Amino acid sequence: MCLDGNNGKCRLSELTMDNMRHTVVRKDKLSPVLTLLEVSASLIAESAKPGQFVMLWPGEHSERIPLTISDIDAQKGTISIIFQEVGRGTIELGRFNVGDDIPSLSGPLGKPTEIEKYGTCVVIGGGVGTAIARPIAVGLKKAGNTLLTIIGARERSLVILEDELRPYSDELIITTDDGSYGRHGIVTEPLKEIMDSREVNLVVAIGPLPMMRAVGETTRERGIKTIVSLDPIMIDGTGMCGGCRVTVGGKTMFTCVDGPDFDAHQVDWDELRSRKAFYFDQEKAARQAALEGQQ
């Protein structure tokens, strides 16, 4: 269900059995560990914006999974999600095939990324974070910005969406930790070079916590506005459980309703890292159970 504002009035999209079903219409393996699912979700597709996410529930004994929308096709009535099979929920989601229905999918949730004309923007995607960065990069380019894109990955096989991002990028740089593709190194190295060579008005970084933190530290001394998309433990996606709380600028915020975008220079990264690791043992046990086919 989605509510759309129209000149101060709300329009409730018509509900039918077809648009309440969430069927997998395409499945692609983007890399050995990353999977794309395109899912029919017309009510979500008609109102979703870059930066927003959905909550999925793969099955009766599964956990709820927050995944950012990687692509939106309002005409087809579909959304795409890209995920890495790292925990029980994503392992179970990876078993879905074309024609399967996802039991529960809700959204769009979270605040959209603020898309406007800033000037020169650098969008950085690390690993699966590139999937989240894609719609933001496209939105910023369509808003008239000069777009510089950096994709970072551990190795060549983990580089995703290069072909999709290149047409929108005035410059696209790829880095790999092992040097197997693009530049050998980490994303902050070309970022520094870009900042040295021209004025940068906005940086958006999405990926592993250490990468986003490093980008924030790199831009802090120059006072460049830097946005990161956070993904701490999330349970219901509506702000009711408090599980996704983060400290930003000394205040407690909730990623699902106040974010997921936040000012990188205001995030308490040490607290966030600690909270992300809090359930490590339980997550490890759940992953093993999923691999063994246990409930």
C-alpha positions, -999 to +999 in steps of 0.1 A: +000+000+000+013+035-007-001+070-002+008+096-028+005+134-021-011+154-049-017+191-043-022+185-006-046+156-012-038+119-007-045+093-034-047+057-023-036+034-051-061+008-061-054-025-045-057-057-066-045-092-062-020-086-089-003-055-074-003-071-040+018-101-053+055-097-053+068-121-079+104-125-090+106-116-127+143-117-131+173-131-113+209-124-122+242-134-105+262-102-107+293-118-091+301-150-072+285-135-040+261-108-053+226-115-066+200-092-083+163-098-080+138-078-100+104-081-083+069-070-093+059-043-069+038-017-087+026+002-057+062+006-045+076+014-079+052+042-085+063+062-055+098+051-046+127+076-047+165+072-047+179+062-013+147+045+000+145+008+010+121-021+014+116-047+041+114-083+029+103-114+047+114-145+028+094-170+048+076-181+080+109-188+099+129-161+083+140-127+096+129-094+081+156-080+058+160-043+049+174-038+014+178-005-005+161-003-038+187-004-065+165+003-095+129+014-102+109+007-133+076+025-127+063+016-162+069-022-157+058-019-120+090-035-107+119-027-084+153-043-083+173-053-052+209-064-050+222-084-020+251-105-007+243-138+009+260-133+042+233-141+068+204-165+072+178-141+056+198-133+025+208-170+020+171-178+020+163-149-003+190-162-027+170-194-031+141-176-048+139-180-086+119-164-114+082-171-108+085-173-070+064-150-048+081-132-019+056-136+010+060-101+023+076-069+009+068-035+022+080+000+012+092+024+002+106+032+036+131+058+048+137+093+037+147+098+000+181+112-008+180+149-013+185+153-050+192+188-063+217+207-083+248+210-062+275+215-088+302+188-088+292+156-070+313+125-063+294+093-057+313+064-042+301+028-040+320+001-022+311-035-028+273-041-026+270-004-016+273+004-054+238-010-058+225+017-034+247+044-049+234+037-084+199+054-082+214+083-063+241+089-089+216+087-117+193+112-099+221+136-093+232+136-130+196+141-141+194+171-118+222+187-138+252+180-117+287+171-129+290+135-117+322+117-108+317+081-098+341+058-079+335+021-076+355+002-051+358-036-046+381-062-032+387-078-066+375-076-102+347-102-098+331-081-072+329-049-093+292-044-102+271-019-122+300-004-141+281-005-174+250+009-158+268+038-142+292+048-170+266+065-192+257+089-164+292+096-152+314+124-165+342+103-151+342+068-137+370+054-116+373+018-105+396+007-077+403-028-064+422-038-033+443-064-051+448-044-083+431-070-104+410-043-122+411-006-125+434+012-100+452-007-073+442+009-040+412+022-021+385+047-030+399+076-009+430+078-031+412+090-063+389+110-041+418+131-028+431+136-063+396+148-074+394+173-044+429+185-053+420+192-089+386+209-087+359+222-064+337+194-051+303+204-037+289+170-025+303+136-018+280+105-013+296+073+000+279+040+004+296+008+014+313-009+043+314+011+075+353+015+074+351+028+039+324+053+047+342+065+078+374+069+058+356+090+032+341+112+059+375+118+075+390+126+041+364+153+033+361+166+068+391+189+068+379+205+036+344+210+048+328+192+019+292+180+025+294+142+028+264+119+030+265+082+039+238+056+039+238+036+072+226+000+076+227-009+113+205-037+128+170-031+116+139-051+126+106-035+117+116-005+095+090+018+111+108+032+141+088+012+166+115-012+178+144+012+182+169-015+170+184+008+143+193+037+166+225+056+158+240+087+173+244+116+149+255+150+161+252+138+197+215+129+192+198+095+190+184+089+155+166+060+139+180+049+105+146+036+093+127+068+097+153+096+101+176+081+075+192+060+060+212+091+048+232+110+074+260+135+076+292+115+076+309+141+098+283+138+125+280+100+128+294+083+160+313+056+140+327+038+171+293+033+185+279+021+152+307-004+147+301-018+182+263-022+176+268-038+143+290-065+160+267-070+190+249-101+176+279-115+157+277-150+175+239-153+169+242-143+133+270-168+128+248-196+142+218-185+122+239-185+090+251-220+097+216-232+104+204-218+071+233-235+052+223-268+068+186-263+060+175-259+096+146-237+107 
